Amino acid sequence: MTAKTTKPKTLSPPKTAKAQCLCGAVTMEIDVPARWAFHDHGAAARVAHGAAYATYVGSWRKRFRILDGESYIAPFENETAGITRHFCATCGTPLYYETTRSPHMVNIPRALFTSRTGREPRYHLRFNELQDWTYAGEALGPLKGFPGVLFERPKKKKRALPPPEF
C-alpha cells in the first residue's frame, strides 16, 4: 500500500470591491462577497444621505480597508444611538457607519462602490418610517420633450355612467 500524496492547495487572494467618495479623496475596499445589503428607510439614514432611503452594504470590519485619504475622514458620533457616521471632510460624502451594537461590522453606502459587492439588497430596515413621497413603483412614462425624464402619469378619472332608463 502506498500513501497518497496530496498537493497543497494554493489560496487565491480574495476578490475585492472598491469604493470612493465623490471627490476621490477617500478610497476604500471590502472583500467580497459582502456580509449583507439592505435599504434603510429610517430618519437618520434619510437625513444623512438627503434621500428617501439609503442602501448599505455590510462588511466584517476585518474585511474592510481604507486605501487612501484616511486624514480626510470626519466622524460624527451620536452617543445616544450608539452610531458613528464617517464623512469625507472635503466633499461631504457619507462614507460608512458603525454601531456599538455590532462592533465587528461596518456599513458602507452601496452607491460608493464601482463594482459588484456580491450581495443584493433584500432587506428593508425601519420600513415603518417609509415616507409618503417615496417612489413606490408607480407606472412611469416618458415626459415629452425631455429625454431621459420619466413621470407618473395622472390617474384617469372614471367616466360617470348615465342614469339607467326605465
Contacts in CASP RR format, 6 or more apart in sequence:
PFRMAT RR
TARGET T0000
AUTHOR 0000-0000-0000
METHOD contacts of the structure
MODEL  1
MTAKTTKPKTLSPPKTAKAQCLCGAVTMEIDVPARWAFHDHGAAARVAHG
AAYATYVGSWRKRFRILDGESYIAPFENETAGITRHFCATCGTPLYYETT
RSPHMVNIPRALFTSRTGREPRYHLRFNELQDWTYAGEALGPLKGFPGVL
FERPKKKKRALPPPEF
14 31 0 8 1.000
14 32 0 8 1.000
14 63 0 8 1.000
15 31 0 8 1.000
15 32 0 8 1.000
16 29 0 8 1.000
16 30 0 8 1.000
16 31 0 8 1.000
16 32 0 8 1.000
17 29 0 8 1.000
17 30 0 8 1.000
17 32 0 8 1.000
17 34 0 8 1.000
17 57 0 8 1.000
17 113 0 8 1.000
17 114 0 8 1.000
17 115 0 8 1.000
17 116 0 8 1.000
17 117 0 8 1.000
17 118 0 8 1.000
18 27 0 8 1.000
18 28 0 8 1.000
18 29 0 8 1.000
18 67 0 8 1.000
18 113 0 8 1.000
18 114 0 8 1.000
18 115 0 8 1.000
19 27 0 8 1.000
19 28 0 8 1.000
19 29 0 8 1.000
19 30 0 8 1.000
19 108 0 8 1.000
19 109 0 8 1.000
19 112 0 8 1.000
19 113 0 8 1.000
19 114 0 8 1.000
20 26 0 8 1.000
20 27 0 8 1.000
20 28 0 8 1.000
20 112 0 8 1.000
20 114 0 8 1.000
21 72 0 8 1.000
21 88 0 8 1.000
21 90 0 8 1.000
21 91 0 8 1.000
21 92 0 8 1.000
21 93 0 8 1.000
21 95 0 8 1.000
21 112 0 8 1.000
22 88 0 8 1.000
22 91 0 8 1.000
22 92 0 8 1.000
22 93 0 8 1.000
23 88 0 8 1.000
23 90 0 8 1.000
23 91 0 8 1.000
23 93 0 8 1.000
24 88 0 8 1.000
24 91 0 8 1.000
25 68 0 8 1.000
25 69 0 8 1.000
25 72 0 8 1.000
25 88 0 8 1.000
25 90 0 8 1.000
25 91 0 8 1.000
26 66 0 8 1.000
26 68 0 8 1.000
26 69 0 8 1.000
26 70 0 8 1.000
26 72 0 8 1.000
26 73 0 8 1.000
26 88 0 8 1.000
26 93 0 8 1.000
26 95 0 8 1.000
27 66 0 8 1.000
27 67 0 8 1.000
27 68 0 8 1.000
27 69 0 8 1.000
28 64 0 8 1.000
28 65 0 8 1.000
28 66 0 8 1.000
28 67 0 8 1.000
28 95 0 8 1.000
28 96 0 8 1.000
28 108 0 8 1.000
28 112 0 8 1.000
29 64 0 8 1.000
29 65 0 8 1.000
29 67 0 8 1.000
30 57 0 8 1.000
30 58 0 8 1.000
30 59 0 8 1.000
30 63 0 8 1.000
30 64 0 8 1.000
30 65 0 8 1.000
30 108 0 8 1.000
30 117 0 8 1.000
31 59 0 8 1.000
31 63 0 8 1.000
32 116 0 8 1.000
32 117 0 8 1.000
32 118 0 8 1.000
33 117 0 8 1.000
33 118 0 8 1.000
33 119 0 8 1.000
34 57 0 8 1.000
34 58 0 8 1.000
34 59 0 8 1.000
34 117 0 8 1.000
34 118 0 8 1.000
34 119 0 8 1.000
35 58 0 8 1.000
35 59 0 8 1.000
35 60 0 8 1.000
35 105 0 8 1.000
35 119 0 8 1.000
36 57 0 8 1.000
36 58 0 8 1.000
36 119 0 8 1.000
36 123 0 8 1.000
37 55 0 8 1.000
37 56 0 8 1.000
37 57 0 8 1.000
37 58 0 8 1.000
37 110 0 8 1.000
37 117 0 8 1.000
37 119 0 8 1.000
37 120 0 8 1.000
37 121 0 8 1.000
37 122 0 8 1.000
37 123 0 8 1.000
38 55 0 8 1.000
38 56 0 8 1.000
38 58 0 8 1.000
38 121 0 8 1.000
38 122 0 8 1.000
38 123 0 8 1.000
38 124 0 8 1.000
38 125 0 8 1.000
39 53 0 8 1.000
39 54 0 8 1.000
39 55 0 8 1.000
39 121 0 8 1.000
39 123 0 8 1.000
39 124 0 8 1.000
39 125 0 8 1.000
40 53 0 8 1.000
40 54 0 8 1.000
40 55 0 8 1.000
40 56 0 8 1.000
40 125 0 8 1.000
40 126 0 8 1.000
41 52 0 8 1.000
41 53 0 8 1.000
41 124 0 8 1.000
41 125 0 8 1.000
41 126 0 8 1.000
41 127 0 8 1.000
41 128 0 8 1.000
41 129 0 8 1.000
41 130 0 8 1.000
41 131 0 8 1.000
41 134 0 8 1.000
42 53 0 8 1.000
42 125 0 8 1.000
42 126 0 8 1.000
42 129 0 8 1.000
43 129 0 8 1.000
44 78 0 8 1.000
44 81 0 8 1.000
44 83 0 8 1.000
45 53 0 8 1.000
45 54 0 8 1.000
45 56 0 8 1.000
45 126 0 8 1.000
46 52 0 8 1.000
46 53 0 8 1.000
46 54 0 8 1.000
46 129 0 8 1.000
46 131 0 8 1.000
48 54 0 8 1.000
48 85 0 8 1.000
48 94 0 8 1.000
49 94 0 8 1.000
49 109 0 8 1.000
52 131 0 8 1.000
52 133 0 8 1.000
52 134 0 8 1.000
52 135 0 8 1.000
53 130 0 8 1.000
53 134 0 8 1.000
54 94 0 8 1.000
54 109 0 8 1.000
55 109 0 8 1.000
55 110 0 8 1.000
55 111 0 8 1.000
55 121 0 8 1.000
56 97 0 8 1.000
56 107 0 8 1.000
56 108 0 8 1.000
56 109 0 8 1.000
56 110 0 8 1.000
56 121 0 8 1.000
57 107 0 8 1.000
57 108 0 8 1.000
57 109 0 8 1.000
57 110 0 8 1.000
57 113 0 8 1.000
57 117 0 8 1.000
57 119 0 8 1.000
58 105 0 8 1.000
58 106 0 8 1.000
58 107 0 8 1.000
58 108 0 8 1.000
58 119 0 8 1.000
59 105 0 8 1.000
59 106 0 8 1.000
59 107 0 8 1.000
59 108 0 8 1.000
60 104 0 8 1.000
60 105 0 8 1.000
60 106 0 8 1.000
61 98 0 8 1.000
61 103 0 8 1.000
61 104 0 8 1.000
61 105 0 8 1.000
61 106 0 8 1.000
62 104 0 8 1.000
64 96 0 8 1.000
64 106 0 8 1.000
64 108 0 8 1.000
66 73 0 8 1.000
72 88 0 8 1.000
72 89 0 8 1.000
72 90 0 8 1.000
73 86 0 8 1.000
73 87 0 8 1.000
73 88 0 8 1.000
73 89 0 8 1.000
73 95 0 8 1.000
74 86 0 8 1.000
74 87 0 8 1.000
74 88 0 8 1.000
74 89 0 8 1.000
75 84 0 8 1.000
75 85 0 8 1.000
75 86 0 8 1.000
75 87 0 8 1.000
76 84 0 8 1.000
76 85 0 8 1.000
76 86 0 8 1.000
76 87 0 8 1.000
77 83 0 8 1.000
77 84 0 8 1.000
78 84 0 8 1.000
78 85 0 8 1.000
81 99 0 8 1.000
82 99 0 8 1.000
82 100 0 8 1.000
82 101 0 8 1.000
83 97 0 8 1.000
83 98 0 8 1.000
83 99 0 8 1.000
83 100 0 8 1.000
84 97 0 8 1.000
84 98 0 8 1.000
84 99 0 8 1.000
85 94 0 8 1.000
85 96 0 8 1.000
85 97 0 8 1.000
86 94 0 8 1.000
86 95 0 8 1.000
86 96 0 8 1.000
86 97 0 8 1.000
87 93 0 8 1.000
87 94 0 8 1.000
87 95 0 8 1.000
88 95 0 8 1.000
93 112 0 8 1.000
94 109 0 8 1.000
95 108 0 8 1.000
95 109 0 8 1.000
95 112 0 8 1.000
96 106 0 8 1.000
96 107 0 8 1.000
96 108 0 8 1.000
96 109 0 8 1.000
97 106 0 8 1.000
97 107 0 8 1.000
98 105 0 8 1.000
98 106 0 8 1.000
98 107 0 8 1.000
99 105 0 8 1.000
110 117 0 8 1.000
110 121 0 8 1.000
138 152 0 8 1.000
139 152 0 8 1.000
139 153 0 8 1.000
140 150 0 8 1.000
140 151 0 8 1.000
140 152 0 8 1.000
140 153 0 8 1.000
141 150 0 8 1.000
141 151 0 8 1.000
141 152 0 8 1.000
141 153 0 8 1.000
142 148 0 8 1.000
142 149 0 8 1.000
142 150 0 8 1.000
143 149 0 8 1.000
143 150 0 8 1.000
143 151 0 8 1.000
END
